[in-house]
């Protein structure tokens, strides 16, 4: 094998630095190279082996060896597929390679069979527990403790006895990462909900104790709680200058609170404004750079809207409401971007499975949405960015066809959860859908891609 340099790594369509830098864990102990790896195909489990044992087990060494030989590991297909079909969006593989390019030489110290002696975890993505105060309809007990009672009532099998699932039940897990605090360069906190997890604050305390406050912190958080007991996350963040926070939501008002049970839109907005007012985020309305494209694009704060079958048509109203409440940039508020993340599983929540008539409704509003944004006084480049992302949402939905079986599943699970949660589909989503029956009406032809 030729020596791998940073330039070769940049051009490679196979190599990914994740298997040389990271182990990703789930609350049930399952481990993967990263969070985009096939979750149905774990490479190990920390309840059975230590992180160091997993580092060079048969599965992990095989993945490294495949990449060294120009073979794309099957479990990494999500990134490769993004790269093959969407030149405008970077895959997680490409992001990791860019952010950790300085470690390209690690690949050259790997044995032909994938064995890597250096065990330095520089990228952490430990989903410590499923502790969460919300229960999104597309989620489940694996990643939300709040789902426990609903899982039992729905008759799901293999529901754990306790609502809380945590890798810290293996008492030495946190001690296993102790030697890596001075080496870690980035930690991705997700959930469950990281801002209410005690382990999240323990890890920040250790970083402070070690003196590694330059470590990049990345978050996917519902942002509904900014305090854990007497601990304020804003006070902690004052010590960490390098952070990226994505506030995750499925929508706002009745629709968003229906899809994401437990959400209070008013409280969420209060928390976001509290963060602005803390001084941690640029919010100088008189700043000459405030409306610059560069500041907007490189902002360390963003809204990540998770979308699927239920909130597909709600995306437009979500964007408008975020602007009206000065949550995202309308040139009078903060320069925060909105992103969209598709639900791929469970299949019944995948927007690609929707009938054509619903996709056509999305297309039709998209064609008139520019004028709606202009009426809000939103800056042209923000409008351009928003429309580009919505076009990608639509195009992504057309890559998969209508699935009547999954839409029937959606209707059944929706009715069951409505009964358990004492909610009403018609009341909360009625402005978009007359009843759940719309999900099996595929009568209209699909409009061509934009």
Secondary structure by P-SEA (a helix, b strand, c coil): cccccaaaaaaccccccccccbbbbccccccccccccccccccccccccccccccccaaaaaaaaaaaaccccccaaaaaaaaacccccccaaaaaaaaaccccccccccccccccccccccccccccccccccccccccccccccaaaaaaaacccccccccccccccccccccccccccccccbbbbbcccccccaaaaaaaaaaaaacccccbbbbbccccccccccccccccccccccbbbbbccccccaaaaaacccccaaaaaaaaaaaaacccccccccccccccaaaaaaccbbbbbbbccccccaaaaaaaaaaaacccccccccbbbbbbbbbccccccccccccaaaaaaaaaaaaaaaaaaaaacccaaaaaaaaaaaaaaaaaaacccccaaaaaaaaaaaaaaaaaaccccccccccccccccccccccccccccc
